[in-house]
């Protein structure tokens, strides 16, 4: 058989196999495919880490920027650099000006409306290569350090669930809360 005939025959066989798989009853696929395993409420609560702007969902703990500097240097420096200047727009966390005539640089200090959002993001997504690896205490410390880099808190100002929600962010009024529109 020539090469073109073999390729044509192979293509037809593959097409028939795909058609047969596509036309198979749905029940047979469900019986073969098992995605994940059920988890308990306790396991789910370990994943439900949302810390809201009103302070709900915030864990116990506290930290200062002075404490956070070491945690930052060990876990954050490789992406965000020494002073939060980052390597790209996605890794810049300090500086910026939302009133810039050019395209504004959106950073924690210039854009984010709530300090608790920073805590929540660090807690659930950072460090990017090993998210959720920091303790709650370390998250408070790094949050304080990032706020310090942006001139929002002092180096020895302790932040916790109560003080964090009281911080007024520079762009706190730059967003519209839809719940107030109705």
FENWOFEN-V580898 format. One record per pair of residues at least 4 apart in sequence whose C-alpha atoms are under 6 Angstrom apart, sorted by sequence separation. I is the first residue (numbers start at 1). J is the second residue. D is the distance in Angstrom with one decimal. If there is no record, write none. Layout:
# FENWOFEN-V580898
{{I,J,D} {I,J,D}}
This chain:
# FENWOFEN-V580898
{{52,56,5.4} {68,72,5.9} {72,76,4.8} {73,77,5.0} {76,80,5.9} {77,81,4.6} {80,84,4.9} {81,85,5.9} {100,104,5.4} {106,110,5.9} {107,111,5.5} {108,112,5.1} {121,125,5.6} {122,126,4.8} {127,131,5.1} {134,138,5.8} {139,143,5.9} {148,152,5.6} {159,163,5.3} {160,164,5.6} {51,56,5.9} {77,82,6.0} {81,86,5.2} {86,91,4.6} {106,111,5.1} {126,131,4.6} {147,152,5.2} {148,153,5.0} {159,164,5.5} {51,57,4.3} {80,86,3.9} {86,92,4.2} {98,104,5.0} {125,131,4.7} {147,153,5.8} {148,154,5.9} {50,57,5.8} {51,58,5.1} {79,86,6.0} {85,92,4.8} {97,104,5.9} {84,92,5.7} {124,132,5.3} {84,93,5.0} {96,105,4.7} {123,132,5.8} {84,94,5.0} {80,91,5.4} {96,107,6.0} {98,110,5.8} {94,107,5.7} {97,110,5.4} {93,107,4.8} {96,110,5.4} {93,108,5.4} {123,139,5.9} {119,143,5.7} {109,150,5.2} {94,150,5.3} {113,169,5.8} {113,171,5.4} {113,172,4.0} {111,171,5.4} {53,116,5.3} {51,120,5.3} {72,142,5.9} {68,141,4.0} {67,141,5.8} {68,142,4.4} {62,137,5.9} {61,137,5.2} {65,141,5.9} {63,140,5.0} {64,141,5.2} {68,145,5.2} {62,140,5.5} {63,141,4.2} {65,144,4.6} {64,144,5.4} {65,145,3.8} {66,155,5.5} {65,155,4.8} {64,156,5.4} {64,157,5.6} {64,158,4.7} {63,158,5.3} {63,159,5.5} {62,159,5.4} {62,160,4.4} {61,160,6.0} {58,161,5.6} {55,165,5.9}}
